[in-house]
Amino acid sequence: MATKLFVGSLAWATNDDSLKKFFESAGTVVSANVITDRESGRSRGFGFVEMSSDEEAKKAIDELNGKDLDGRPIVVNEAKPRD
């Protein structure tokens, strides 16, 4: 079962590829998506990363929360299901 992580406080320059590469240090990344504004196409400052296992997701939270990505400290938490 893959675990989805919420990644907040992203720099505007961060894209799907750089997000995926950053999280690969913690394990296998299934997907990485930076959420963009529909009209402008600009990053909304957050995204989601799906890791291949719960253990890798926990490792990513422990190791990457608060680390700098593209000049900004990011926030990494387990994603909550949509209501």
C-alpha positions as a printed NumPy array, in Angstrom:
array([[  0.   ,   0.   ,   0.   ],
       [  1.472,   3.324,  -1.04 ],
       [  1.276,   6.285,   1.308],
       [  0.546,   9.788,   0.079],
       [  2.354,  12.72 ,   1.645],
       [  1.385,  16.396,   1.701],
       [  4.286,  18.742,   0.959],
       [  3.757,  22.401,   1.82 ],
       [  5.683,  25.665,   1.658],
       [  7.119,  24.912,  -1.792],
       [  9.022,  27.551,  -3.733],
       [  7.341,  28.814,  -6.919],
       [ 10.215,  27.302,  -8.939],
       [  9.645,  23.764,  -7.663],
       [  8.17 ,  21.415, -10.276],
       [  7.111,  17.743, -10.375],
       [ 10.582,  16.532, -11.422],
       [ 12.545,  18.426,  -8.757],
       [ 10.046,  17.312,  -6.087],
       [ 10.42 ,  13.677,  -7.157],
       [ 14.232,  13.85 ,  -7.18 ],
       [ 14.264,  15.425,  -3.708],
       [ 12.112,  12.64 ,  -2.225],
       [ 14.033,   9.796,  -3.906],
       [ 16.642,  10.064,  -1.127],
       [ 14.014,   8.567,   1.224],
       [ 12.93 ,   5.709,  -1.066],
       [ 10.947,   4.84 ,  -4.163],
       [  8.648,   7.627,  -5.349],
       [  5.473,   6.414,  -7.085],
       [  4.335,   9.924,  -8.047],
       [  5.103,  13.566,  -7.296],
       [  2.733,  16.391,  -8.2  ],
       [  3.021,  20.117,  -7.563],
       [ -0.478,  21.623,  -7.503],
       [ -0.858,  24.54 ,  -9.91 ],
       [ -3.413,  27.29 , -10.37 ],
       [ -5.822,  26.468, -13.199],
       [ -5.826,  29.939, -14.725],
       [ -2.205,  31.078, -14.356],
       [ -0.471,  27.687, -14.328],
       [  1.681,  28.902, -11.429],
       [  2.452,  26.676,  -8.436],
       [  0.071,  27.051,  -5.501],
       [  2.935,  26.331,  -3.086],
       [  2.059,  22.747,  -2.181],
       [  2.006,  19.29 ,  -3.657],
       [  1.689,  15.565,  -3.007],
       [  4.229,  12.758,  -3.112],
       [  3.277,   9.082,  -3.091],
       [  5.886,   6.701,  -1.688],
       [  5.888,   2.96 ,  -2.446],
       [  5.59 ,   1.853,   1.202],
       [  4.504,   3.097,   4.597],
       [  8.074,   2.691,   5.888],
       [  9.481,   4.894,   3.118],
       [  6.757,   7.481,   3.75 ],
       [  7.645,   7.614,   7.45 ],
       [ 11.34 ,   7.9  ,   6.564],
       [ 10.549,  10.791,   4.186],
       [  8.602,  12.627,   6.907],
       [ 11.365,  12.087,   9.479],
       [ 14.251,  13.044,   7.17 ],
       [ 12.791,  15.72 ,   4.87 ],
       [ 10.377,  17.748,   7.028],
       [ 11.98 ,  21.171,   7.52 ],
       [ 14.724,  20.62 ,   4.909],
       [ 15.427,  23.216,   2.224],
       [ 14.118,  22.569,  -1.286],
       [ 14.788,  25.311,  -3.859],
       [ 15.676,  27.738,  -1.053],
       [ 12.643,  27.182,   1.191],
       [ 12.136,  24.902,   4.188],
       [  9.331,  22.487,   3.3  ],
       [  6.643,  20.897,   5.465],
       [  6.05 ,  17.157,   5.016],
       [  3.057,  15.383,   6.579],
       [  0.901,  12.379,   5.812],
       [ -1.873,  13.523,   3.474],
       [ -5.361,  13.444,   4.919],
       [ -8.197,  12.01 ,   2.822],
       [-10.479,  14.526,   1.148],
       [-13.826,  15.116,   2.825]])
